[in-house]
Amino acid sequence: MKRSAVRVLFSVAVFVVAFAYAPAVVAQDGVAESPEVWNLVQRLAVQPDPAEAFARLDPEEQKRVADYLTTGTLVVTPILGKTNYTVTGERCVTRGTSAVFYVANGAAWTYTLMIQACDNGVRITRWNTWRTVDVAWWAVGWRFVGDIQQVSFLGPNATYVYAYRQGHFQWCVGSFGCFSDRYPWAWHRIYVNGSWQYGSGGA
């Protein structure tokens, strides 16, 4: 065998061995991006009764699915919205802030606080806040329980409006009960000049 051919075979062999023993790619908070677990999660999600399908998994598979879906990171995501002017000359600013719970494959759920504030150049004349929730179709077990805190008020001389809201998510699987609770929150402050402050997070 020629020396060049030997070198090629040796390189291929090294690649195969390295690939076989390479660790899985690690996502946020140390959760492995395992295609096997991700495929299992998707199969559970399309079952008529995902909780029953989860119960039929062996204990190791159950643990891997649970770890995959409940270990993640909350990320602040601003929504710039829009600015409109009414026929009376009011400026109305709409903004949003989301607390997004990311696991290895992507966003499992999103908690968003929206706000609209209108001003006449001197003071806030009216405002409105509302909350939206989105749970990914594949996020088996995650459910939104409800809001646990909310407050909004005008600042001194109506120069700004402040809004805060906090929600509660649980990860529950049938008779196995609930294994994880998350409490995302989001806040806004819109000033009479249209400027905006925001934040989100959770535990």
C-alpha positions as a Python dict, from the first residue, in 0.01 Angstrom:
ca = {
    (1, 'M'): (0, 0, 0),
    (2, 'K'): (129, 346, -87),
    (3, 'R'): (236, 579, 193),
    (4, 'S'): (-23, 844, 93),
    (5, 'A'): (-303, 587, 112),
    (6, 'V'): (-185, 480, 458),
    (7, 'R'): (-197, 842, 572),
    (8, 'V'): (-554, 880, 442),
    (9, 'L'): (-672, 561, 617),
    (10, 'F'): (-505, 669, 940),
    (11, 'S'): (-674, 1013, 924),
    (12, 'V'): (-1015, 855, 864),
    (13, 'A'): (-963, 614, 1154),
    (14, 'V'): (-868, 899, 1388),
    (15, 'F'): (-1176, 1098, 1281),
    (16, 'V'): (-1410, 802, 1340),
    (17, 'V'): (-1267, 733, 1687),
    (18, 'A'): (-1279, 1102, 1781),
    (19, 'F'): (-1639, 1134, 1662),
    (20, 'A'): (-1748, 823, 1849),
    (21, 'Y'): (-1613, 955, 2178),
    (22, 'A'): (-1691, 1325, 2132),
    (23, 'P'): (-1915, 1467, 2408),
    (24, 'A'): (-2259, 1596, 2320),
    (25, 'V'): (-2287, 1967, 2253),
    (26, 'V'): (-2377, 2137, 2579),
    (27, 'A'): (-2646, 2403, 2579),
    (28, 'Q'): (-2746, 2651, 2847),
    (29, 'D'): (-2701, 2544, 3208),
    (30, 'G'): (-2515, 2231, 3104),
    (31, 'V'): (-2802, 2047, 2932),
    (32, 'A'): (-2680, 1834, 2643),
    (33, 'E'): (-2835, 1901, 2303),
    (34, 'S'): (-2911, 1535, 2249),
    (35, 'P'): (-3095, 1458, 1923),
    (36, 'E'): (-3214, 1135, 2082),
    (37, 'V'): (-3386, 1313, 2371),
    (38, 'W'): (-3520, 1586, 2142),
    (39, 'N'): (-3677, 1320, 1917),
    (40, 'L'): (-3827, 1155, 2224),
    (41, 'V'): (-3974, 1488, 2341),
    (42, 'Q'): (-4134, 1543, 2000),
    (43, 'R'): (-4283, 1193, 1999),
    (44, 'L'): (-4436, 1257, 2342),
    (45, 'A'): (-4578, 1592, 2230),
    (46, 'V'): (-4784, 1441, 1947),
    (47, 'Q'): (-4935, 1163, 2159),
    (48, 'P'): (-5308, 1188, 2246),
    (49, 'D'): (-5206, 1171, 2614),
    (50, 'P'): (-4842, 1283, 2661),
    (51, 'A'): (-4856, 1214, 3037),
    (52, 'E'): (-4957, 852, 2977),
    (53, 'A'): (-4684, 817, 2714),
    (54, 'F'): (-4433, 963, 2962),
    (55, 'A'): (-4542, 706, 3222),
    (56, 'R'): (-4457, 424, 2980),
    (57, 'L'): (-4096, 541, 2946),
    (58, 'D'): (-3829, 369, 3151),
    (59, 'P'): (-3700, 570, 3453),
    (60, 'E'): (-3380, 678, 3277),
    (61, 'E'): (-3572, 813, 2979),
    (62, 'Q'): (-3813, 993, 3212),
    (63, 'K'): (-3522, 1162, 3388),
    (64, 'R'): (-3360, 1267, 3061),
    (65, 'V'): (-3686, 1416, 2932),
    (66, 'A'): (-3749, 1596, 3261),
    (67, 'D'): (-3396, 1740, 3269),
    (68, 'Y'): (-3421, 1843, 2905),
    (69, 'L'): (-3748, 2034, 2952),
    (70, 'T'): (-3690, 2193, 3292),
    (71, 'T'): (-3325, 2301, 3284),
    (72, 'G'): (-3282, 2628, 3102),
    (73, 'T'): (-3229, 3003, 3114),
    (74, 'L'): (-3466, 3301, 3125),
    (75, 'V'): (-3371, 3562, 2865),
    (76, 'V'): (-3489, 3925, 2843),
    (77, 'T'): (-3639, 4004, 2502),
    (78, 'P'): (-3765, 4359, 2431),
    (79, 'I'): (-4046, 4427, 2183),
    (80, 'L'): (-4012, 4773, 2032),
    (81, 'G'): (-4373, 4797, 1919),
    (82, 'K'): (-4480, 5122, 1755),
    (83, 'T'): (-4552, 5492, 1807),
    (84, 'N'): (-4874, 5647, 1676),
    (85, 'Y'): (-5026, 5995, 1687),
    (86, 'T'): (-5397, 6054, 1740),
    (87, 'V'): (-5608, 6318, 1568),
    (88, 'T'): (-5590, 6524, 1888),
    (89, 'G'): (-5210, 6522, 1878),
    (90, 'E'): (-5147, 6264, 2148),
    (91, 'R'): (-4844, 6039, 2110),
    (92, 'C'): (-4920, 5674, 2192),
    (93, 'V'): (-4624, 5443, 2250),
    (94, 'T'): (-4663, 5064, 2255),
    (95, 'R'): (-4384, 4848, 2395),
    (96, 'G'): (-4336, 4495, 2526),
    (97, 'T'): (-4091, 4290, 2728),
    (98, 'S'): (-4070, 3911, 2735),
    (99, 'A'): (-3914, 3665, 2976),
    (100, 'V'): (-3831, 3371, 2747),
    (101, 'F'): (-3745, 3032, 2897),
    (102, 'Y'): (-3489, 2864, 2671),
    (103, 'V'): (-3401, 2495, 2699),
    (104, 'A'): (-3157, 2302, 2480),
    (105, 'N'): (-3373, 2310, 2167),
    (106, 'G'): (-3520, 2658, 2192),
    (107, 'A'): (-3791, 2866, 2361),
    (108, 'A'): (-4017, 2641, 2571),
    (109, 'W'): (-4241, 2928, 2682),
    (110, 'T'): (-4266, 3305, 2673),
    (111, 'Y'): (-4417, 3546, 2925),
    (112, 'T'): (-4478, 3893, 2779),
    (113, 'L'): (-4595, 4217, 2938),
    (114, 'M'): (-4723, 4477, 2692),
    (115, 'I'): (-4792, 4843, 2765),
    (116, 'Q'): (-4938, 5135, 2575),
    (117, 'A'): (-4903, 5489, 2709),
    (118, 'C'): (-5034, 5808, 2552),
    (119, 'D'): (-4918, 6162, 2633),
    (120, 'N'): (-4991, 6517, 2526),
    (121, 'G'): (-4633, 6635, 2558),
    (122, 'V'): (-4683, 6741, 2920),
    (123, 'R'): (-4834, 6443, 3100),
    (124, 'I'): (-4943, 6083, 3047),
    (125, 'T'): (-5311, 6101, 2959),
    (126, 'R'): (-5400, 5730, 2950),
    (127, 'W'): (-5238, 5390, 2955),
    (128, 'N'): (-5314, 5021, 2929),
    (129, 'T'): (-5121, 4702, 3009),
    (130, 'W'): (-5181, 4340, 2914),
    (131, 'R'): (-5001, 4009, 2933),
    (132, 'T'): (-4959, 3730, 2678),
    (133, 'V'): (-4829, 3375, 2724),
    (134, 'D'): (-4702, 3126, 2469),
    (135, 'V'): (-4605, 2761, 2539),
    (136, 'A'): (-4430, 2574, 2257),
    (137, 'W'): (-4618, 2274, 2116),
    (138, 'W'): (-4332, 2043, 2209),
    (139, 'A'): (-4290, 2170, 2568),
    (140, 'V'): (-4465, 1869, 2718),
    (141, 'G'): (-4572, 1925, 3080),
    (142, 'W'): (-4530, 2302, 3093),
    (143, 'R'): (-4844, 2497, 3183),
    (144, 'F'): (-4921, 2855, 3279),
    (145, 'V'): (-5083, 2870, 3622),
    (146, 'G'): (-5159, 3243, 3626),
    (147, 'D'): (-5039, 3586, 3736),
    (148, 'I'): (-4935, 3621, 4099),
    (149, 'Q'): (-4852, 3993, 4109),
    (150, 'Q'): (-4939, 4296, 3902),
    (151, 'V'): (-4921, 4669, 3953),
    (152, 'S'): (-4930, 4984, 3739),
    (153, 'F'): (-4932, 5350, 3838),
    (154, 'L'): (-4854, 5702, 3723),
    (155, 'G'): (-4544, 5874, 3849),
    (156, 'P'): (-4532, 6227, 3998),
    (157, 'N'): (-4723, 6481, 3784),
    (158, 'A'): (-4807, 6197, 3543),
    (159, 'T'): (-4460, 6224, 3388),
    (160, 'Y'): (-4429, 5849, 3348),
    (161, 'V'): (-4627, 5529, 3385),
    (162, 'Y'): (-4487, 5214, 3549),
    (163, 'A'): (-4615, 4858, 3505),
    (164, 'Y'): (-4501, 4529, 3659),
    (165, 'R'): (-4637, 4177, 3639),
    (166, 'Q'): (-4521, 3834, 3755),
    (167, 'G'): (-4652, 3495, 3649),
    (168, 'H'): (-4625, 3131, 3751),
    (169, 'F'): (-4541, 2834, 3527),
    (170, 'Q'): (-4530, 2470, 3637),
    (171, 'W'): (-4391, 2157, 3479),
    (172, 'C'): (-4631, 1872, 3563),
    (173, 'V'): (-4677, 1525, 3415),
    (174, 'G'): (-4997, 1344, 3508),
    (175, 'S'): (-4984, 1135, 3824),
    (176, 'F'): (-4611, 1205, 3859),
    (177, 'G'): (-4699, 1551, 3988),
    (178, 'C'): (-4513, 1879, 3944),
    (179, 'F'): (-4134, 1892, 3943),
    (180, 'S'): (-4051, 2250, 3854),
    (181, 'D'): (-4190, 2598, 3916),
    (182, 'R'): (-4081, 2917, 3742),
    (183, 'Y'): (-4184, 3271, 3827),
    (184, 'P'): (-4107, 3509, 3539),
    (185, 'W'): (-4159, 3883, 3574),
    (186, 'A'): (-4144, 4187, 3348),
    (187, 'W'): (-4164, 4562, 3397),
    (188, 'H'): (-4185, 4887, 3196),
    (189, 'R'): (-4151, 5257, 3255),
    (190, 'I'): (-4259, 5492, 2975),
    (191, 'Y'): (-4193, 5865, 3013),
    (192, 'V'): (-4390, 6157, 2880),
    (193, 'N'): (-4120, 6222, 2616),
    (194, 'G'): (-4168, 5869, 2476),
    (195, 'S'): (-3848, 5720, 2625),
    (196, 'W'): (-3869, 5369, 2767),
    (197, 'Q'): (-3708, 5152, 3031),
    (198, 'Y'): (-3775, 4781, 3071),
    (199, 'G'): (-3657, 4456, 3225),
    (200, 'S'): (-3757, 4096, 3285),
    (201, 'G'): (-3629, 3792, 3470),
    (202, 'G'): (-3753, 3536, 3718),
    (203, 'A'): (-3671, 3244, 3940),
}
